[in-house]
Amino acid sequence: MKLHFLGTGSSYPTTKRGVSSLALQQDDGSVWLFDSGEGTQIQAQKVAISRQKINKIFITHLHGDHMFGLPGLLCTISSQFGLTEEQLEKEVPRVDIYGPKGLRRFIYTALSLSRSPLIFNYCVHEGGKLPHSFSQGGGEWHVDPHEPREPHPK
């Protein structure tokens, strides 16, 4: 098992440090990703993490420096599978994504608005709302974790 620190910067990336992200590479080659700040996919290339081996993603909270890299990373994962139609008919890869309520809507909205189809399935597992899950100081705003319920359009 190897732990790769992909980003340890605070709320913005620099030329030397990416924002929050780390990858736990299992002995079987699979990768668990913890947070996906902006630039995570580039940092993963620097330590030779195979993006198509990422099968679990954990987002700790809904701050941009922990999740703004996620839509791009999902698109990169999709483009690197290189599976034929025949292979996809047999078994469609799946990525499980864990995080606070509102994460499903963020992913769905970002991928839908950018018209970014994915060739793999993903399943978002949302936990309860914690006080630190959302930015402070902006007043209350409503996040409906149940919309949309339908899967991402292919």
C-alpha positions as CSV (number, residue, x, y, z in Angstrom):
1,M,0.0,0.0,0.0
2,K,1.3,3.5,-0.9
3,L,0.0,6.9,0.1
4,H,0.6,9.7,-2.4
5,F,0.1,13.3,-1.3
6,L,-1.2,14.9,-4.5
7,G,-2.0,18.3,-2.9
8,T,-1.3,19.8,0.4
9,G,-1.9,23.4,-0.4
10,S,-4.5,25.5,1.3
11,S,-7.3,27.0,-0.7
12,Y,-5.4,27.7,-4.0
13,P,-2.9,25.8,-6.0
14,T,0.7,27.1,-6.6
15,T,3.3,25.9,-9.1
16,K,4.8,23.7,-6.4
17,R,1.7,22.6,-4.5
18,G,-1.7,21.4,-5.5
19,V,-4.8,21.8,-3.4
20,S,-6.3,19.1,-1.2
21,S,-6.0,15.5,-2.5
22,L,-4.3,12.3,-1.6
23,A,-4.3,8.9,-3.1
24,L,-4.1,5.5,-1.4
25,Q,-2.8,3.0,-3.8
26,Q,-3.8,-0.5,-2.7
27,D,-1.6,-3.6,-3.2
28,D,-4.0,-4.9,-5.9
29,G,-3.4,-1.6,-7.9
30,S,-6.8,-0.1,-7.1
31,V,-6.8,3.5,-5.9
32,W,-8.9,5.3,-3.3
33,L,-8.8,9.1,-3.7
34,F,-9.4,11.5,-0.8
35,D,-10.6,14.9,-2.0
36,S,-10.1,16.2,-5.5
37,G,-9.1,19.8,-5.5
38,E,-8.4,21.6,-8.7
39,G,-5.4,20.1,-10.6
40,T,-5.7,16.7,-9.0
41,Q,-5.5,14.8,-12.3
42,I,-2.3,16.6,-13.2
43,Q,-0.7,15.8,-9.8
44,A,-1.8,12.1,-10.2
45,Q,0.2,12.0,-13.5
46,K,3.3,13.2,-11.6
47,V,3.3,10.2,-9.3
48,A,2.1,7.7,-12.0
49,I,-1.3,7.0,-10.5
50,S,-3.4,5.2,-13.1
51,R,-6.7,7.2,-13.2
52,Q,-8.7,4.2,-14.5
53,K,-7.7,2.4,-11.3
54,I,-9.5,4.9,-9.1
55,N,-12.6,3.1,-7.9
56,K,-13.4,5.0,-4.7
57,I,-13.4,8.8,-4.2
58,F,-14.1,10.3,-0.8
59,I,-14.9,14.1,-0.6
60,T,-14.5,15.3,3.0
61,H,-16.6,18.5,2.7
62,L,-18.1,20.8,0.1
63,H,-15.4,23.5,-0.2
64,G,-14.1,24.2,-3.6
65,D,-10.5,23.3,-2.8
66,H,-11.7,19.8,-2.0
67,M,-14.0,19.1,-4.9
68,F,-13.6,21.5,-7.9
69,G,-11.2,19.0,-9.6
70,L,-13.8,16.2,-9.4
71,P,-15.7,16.8,-12.7
72,G,-12.6,17.0,-14.8
73,L,-11.1,14.0,-13.1
74,L,-14.2,11.9,-13.8
75,C,-14.0,12.9,-17.5
76,T,-10.3,12.0,-17.6
77,I,-11.0,8.6,-16.0
78,S,-13.7,8.0,-18.6
79,S,-11.5,8.9,-21.6
80,Q,-8.7,6.7,-20.4
81,F,-10.6,3.4,-20.0
82,G,-10.3,2.8,-23.8
83,L,-13.0,0.1,-23.7
84,T,-14.6,-1.2,-26.8
85,E,-18.4,-1.4,-27.2
86,E,-18.1,-5.2,-26.8
87,Q,-16.2,-4.9,-23.6
88,L,-18.7,-2.4,-22.2
89,E,-21.5,-4.8,-22.9
90,K,-19.9,-7.4,-20.7
91,E,-19.0,-5.2,-17.7
92,V,-19.3,-1.5,-17.1
93,P,-16.7,-0.1,-14.7
94,R,-18.0,1.7,-11.6
95,V,-16.6,4.4,-9.3
96,D,-18.1,4.9,-5.9
97,I,-18.1,8.5,-4.6
98,Y,-18.6,9.3,-0.9
99,G,-19.3,12.7,0.6
100,P,-21.8,15.0,2.2
101,K,-25.3,15.8,1.1
102,G,-25.2,18.0,-2.0
103,L,-22.3,16.2,-3.7
104,R,-24.6,14.2,-6.0
105,R,-26.2,17.4,-7.2
106,F,-22.8,19.1,-7.8
107,I,-21.5,16.2,-9.9
108,Y,-24.7,15.8,-11.8
109,T,-25.0,19.6,-12.6
110,A,-21.3,20.0,-13.6
111,L,-21.4,16.9,-15.9
112,S,-24.8,17.7,-17.4
113,L,-24.1,21.4,-18.1
114,S,-20.8,20.6,-19.7
115,R,-22.4,17.7,-21.7
116,S,-19.8,15.3,-20.5
117,P,-20.9,11.7,-20.9
118,L,-19.0,9.1,-18.9
119,I,-18.5,5.5,-20.1
120,F,-18.5,4.1,-16.6
121,N,-21.1,4.1,-13.9
122,Y,-20.8,6.1,-10.7
123,C,-22.7,5.9,-7.5
124,V,-22.7,8.8,-5.0
125,H,-23.1,7.8,-1.4
126,E,-24.1,10.9,0.6
127,G,-23.7,11.2,4.4
128,G,-25.4,13.6,6.8
129,K,-24.9,17.3,6.8
130,L,-22.2,18.3,9.3
131,P,-21.6,21.9,10.5
132,H,-18.3,22.1,8.6
133,S,-19.7,20.7,5.3
134,F,-20.6,24.1,3.9
135,S,-18.9,27.4,3.6
136,Q,-19.5,29.8,6.5
137,G,-20.6,33.4,6.4
138,G,-22.9,33.2,3.4
139,G,-26.0,32.8,5.4
140,E,-28.2,29.7,5.1
141,W,-28.9,28.2,1.7
142,H,-30.9,25.2,0.9
143,V,-29.2,22.1,-0.7
144,D,-31.7,19.5,-1.9
145,P,-29.8,16.2,-1.8
146,H,-32.6,14.4,-3.5
147,E,-32.6,16.3,-6.8
148,P,-31.9,15.0,-9.3
149,R,-32.5,11.3,-8.6
150,E,-32.1,10.0,-12.1
151,P,-28.7,8.8,-13.2
152,H,-26.4,10.9,-15.3
153,P,-27.5,10.9,-19.0
154,K,-25.4,8.8,-21.4
